[in-house]
Amino acid sequence: MVNSSHEAMHRIFQEYPGLFTGVSKVLGLPLIQPASVTVLPTDVTETQPIERRVDTLLRFDGDTPLLLAVEAQRAKDPNKPASWAYYLSYLHTKYKTPPLLLVVCQDRATAEWAAQPVPIGPEWWAALTLRPLVAGPHNMPLITDPDEARADLALAALSAITHARDPEVSGILKALSTALREVPEAVADPIVELTTRGLDSVRRAAEFWRNLVAVDLSFYKSSISEEIRDEGRAQGRAEDILLVLAARDIDVPKEIRERITGCDDPDLLRRWLTRAVTAPSAEDIFAAPDAKT
């Protein structure tokens, strides 16, 4: 289970290693078509008490073997370049294979910061220069055509995740949900989950996507789809309670409104809705003997 946008930004490369081919094309890199891809352990700890882990590590085998370390970066961090340089040096030493670092970001300022080359060494001689590849809202395409999304679902999902704060993200999400209607649930499920988790830090985009999944993909029975539909039903019932109270001119204090809208128990909301029809005050919808908190 993917639990955050940070995980989604790198885990999508674990689930769909071929996504890097699409990203490479977008970034203007030589076309990489490996014979095979292996998901490697992400532990880059030395025999000392400091533990270091890259977010995702892939090995591409073929005519041009390489290691791909994928890091999800949510904000600027002055300590990160040193860690990234260490990762690349360690991986090159351990695997004897050329390493690349891909940093995935959700905002332009962080992406532009991460893309800056970092010379390591004295000013007059950079012994090493860190040059990360960066995928973010500054260079990832706005995939708003369902046919284009259907051609590369993983790239469309990454497009949505990296453009989560962009006003045009709704167009990407519409295209993605439309494309997913025509694919088997086994194919759609991981895309839905990664997109859902990838948007979780941006409320507007997250809510828009959940509404699309609840309506456009209502025939799917996956755990994430059911979770989204349950949330939608709970939200609708909470709104019904507030509408009933408003129609009866009953004042609803802020703390009671928050208690109603914050409840995700459909059975409890159903009981509150029934009481809202006759309760003399907003507080009384919680006061029945069988009320549960």
Summary of the structure (lengths in Angstrom):
residues: 293
radius of gyration: 23.7
end to end distance: 28.5
largest distance: 80.2
contacts: 905
relative contact order: 0.09
helix: 50%
strand: 12%
